Amino acid sequence: MPPHPPIGFVILSHRAPDQLLRLIRTLGELYGNPPIACHHDFGQAPLDRSRFPANVRFVDDWVATGWGKWSVVDAFLHALALLYADGGPDWFVLLSGADYPVRQPDAVLAELRDSGCDAFIDVHQIEPAPAAATLTGDINPMLRHLDRAESLRTKWGFYLARQFWLPILRRRPRWRPGRLTIRLPWTQRGPFRDGFSLWWGEHWFTGNRRVADVFLQPTATHRALQRHLRWRAFPEESYYQTVLCNTPGLVLNRSNKRFTEWNGGGAHPMTLGPAEVPTMLASGMHFARKFDDDSAALDLIDHALSAAGR
């Protein structure tokens, strides 16, 4: 029986097919044409699959995704199932189409192999509670702002506050029915009881085969968590962390190995450019985000990784 590939990729995309193609070609050059499962939202941006290499598979039963919606988690689960449909890799990396590698593949694979960890994932708590998994490593220093008091208050409102909705009419990007969420100052425990605690963190992470199995074989409690988060803001920043931190036997490194720059702690990281390239290459992070599709930074990164690989 042939060995499993050492690494594969799950990519979530909804725009810029040319940028997605460049990312996939770069991953192919660096990692020897690894298996890649892509969930692309064809409703937002048409894409010609024939332009993409044979190591890439697209989710056929794709879902319409929206920023900060449960559909993003659903898209990930569809793509992860596709990646592991025929055995899958030892490790998977969750990327967006606006991400890019910034570390030599040999160094990345050696760190994953020798770490003794099952995942590299950013995790934080709102209410102190012990984790069933073992947490190790230091939080990515570029994400320490997530532990500020205002961030914790915001996340409590997203994930734990009781809430109800009022129907409204939205006009962007078009006129359509919508809802106004009212968050009340009381806790809704939902599935968070009997030692099952809520965790949250930055969306993008890396996991091994054990982690993939956890997500692809959800328990009754995981399904209850899905129901709880389905109508809440930014479930993709809580579902993965909560599932993994409540799984005994897993070892989680608290650095997600992503280079990001947050300017003022807003809802989005800043767009990276050439000025940030030396810092990201020296950071030890595996991937960086996010980039414009025509960013000159990508050429600089390609040159640096190519020169280092000679």
HUDA-V127502 format. One record per helix or strand of 3 or more residues. SS is the DSSP state (2 for helix, 1 for strand). FROM is the first residue (numbers start at 1). TO is the last residue. Records with the same first field share a line. If there is no record, write none. Layout:
SS->FROM-TO + FROM-TO
This chain:
1->7-13 + 36-40 + 56-58 + 91-96 + 99-101 + 134-136 + 161-170 + 176-187 + 206-208 + 251-253 + 287-289
2->17-31 + 49-51 + 70-83 + 105-114 + 141-147 + 149-159 + 209-216 + 220-229 + 235-237 + 239-245 + 274-282 + 296-308
